[in-house]
Structures are given as structure tokens and as C-alpha cells.
Amino acid sequence: MKWVCKNWLMLTVGLILTTLAVQYAYSVRGYIAIGSEWLILPFMFFCKSFARQVAEDVKKWL
């Protein structure tokens, strides 16, 4: 529960973007299939982790 409270904004935005992407992909395809639109939420957490790591590395170099 603590993790959810800490990351509520990322989860909310990710779920909204995933919902919109899935609806769009299904309407374009014309049939239900699982594609990369389902990876939006995990990709957001990857970007957050990557940005945090880059910031730490930059602080080390400065």
C-alpha cells in the first residue's frame, strides 16, 4: 500500500494512457489483439527509474 501511495500519480497517468492507447489500437485494427500498447505503464516506471539513475550519475560527475 505504501508503494501505491508513493507512486499514485505515475499509476494514474499510466493507466489513463494505457486505456486510451488500447481503445485507439483496437479501433484501428478492427479486432481485439494484445500489442505494445499494454506496455505503457511498465515503460513509464522504466523511464522514471532510468531518469533517477542518470541524475545520480550526473551528481557523481559534478
Contacts in CASP RR format, 6 or more apart in sequence:
PFRMAT RR
TARGET T0000
AUTHOR 0000-0000-0000
METHOD contacts of the structure
MODEL  1
MKWVCKNWLMLTVGLILTTLAVQYAYSVRGYIAIGSEWLILPFMFFCKSF
ARQVAEDVKKWL
4 11 0 8 1.000
7 45 0 8 1.000
10 44 0 8 1.000
10 45 0 8 1.000
10 48 0 8 1.000
11 41 0 8 1.000
13 44 0 8 1.000
14 40 0 8 1.000
14 41 0 8 1.000
14 44 0 8 1.000
15 41 0 8 1.000
17 40 0 8 1.000
17 41 0 8 1.000
17 44 0 8 1.000
18 37 0 8 1.000
18 38 0 8 1.000
18 40 0 8 1.000
18 41 0 8 1.000
21 37 0 8 1.000
21 40 0 8 1.000
22 37 0 8 1.000
22 38 0 8 1.000
24 37 0 8 1.000
25 33 0 8 1.000
25 35 0 8 1.000
25 37 0 8 1.000
26 32 0 8 1.000
26 33 0 8 1.000
END
